């Protein structure tokens, strides 16, 4: 992706190229009918701009396979567990999207997140801190780690692979000091633990779903009217309506499914949307807004596409790169808190092992490019559900653990191959 330095957005921010726009906005539509919009979408797919299509297709295939392979897979209780399993992976992957957009990598994100979660847990258990203050302290630890890593990468020019690998090793030692070898810290706070084991009241779930749909509809219609009045390229209004209707069907259907009782014990009903899902959706809305609607988001895409062109356009490249690591590490801490809420504890091994690999895999599988400049927050969520579906489905089949690794690795390799091939096709098409 390249940046056209001759075109600037309001506030001095360079407008992203067509490729970047399609990567996160999908609004460079010139057709005036729904059929024409669909044809333009097919043309983009043929040109290599696949977006999240491979991940969504793979998710459907996985659901079909596991539904036939295990009757337990499609039960309400298991699908609620699947949502909870996908939460920490999706949140960590959302943070990594910011780094991948710059063409960088953060191998220490998982351990950094668990370090922040360990600080939070210790402040609650040993010092009696209120959960919010303890969580803010954990986020501050994550921000500090992000600043250090970002400065080493952006200011000194040390490859992010080397810096974050050192962070991965060093923070494992910090966790051993904080917790002790072979030990663990209970995640005892009711609110934080409840993020994984409690649900939202069904009525609140319905209200929240309606509010989200109404806000999305209002913003979409307002944006369409603005584009029309200013003579900008815009999708046909019928496509806007289809997007709103699709969101309504998916969200209301999900809430209805989750609000049904899924308990195996009729005396103890379990109903409502998992709180973990609410956190993921909230962060998804936040980062979608930041990447799509703010100057910072435009600058992030610009730096990831061509850092030198972005610098000549007046963007503070150093600031963008450092803050990307800061925000990514803070998201890693949130992921660490969700993981601790799910397991009920923080241990020296938390955030290590496969945590980071799953998160990177989720971002890439969802459609974020490893080459920088292309990716969306929704990519991380979709990819997180793909990874969680593989883990959950294979677990129900009682397969040997090596099969889980092989299948997940094969899916990641396939996603990276699709990314490389689509990038080559976009280059050949001049996009």
Beta strands, then each sheet from edge to edge (+ up, - down):
strand 1: 184-186
strand 2: 345-347
sheet 1: 1+ 2-
end
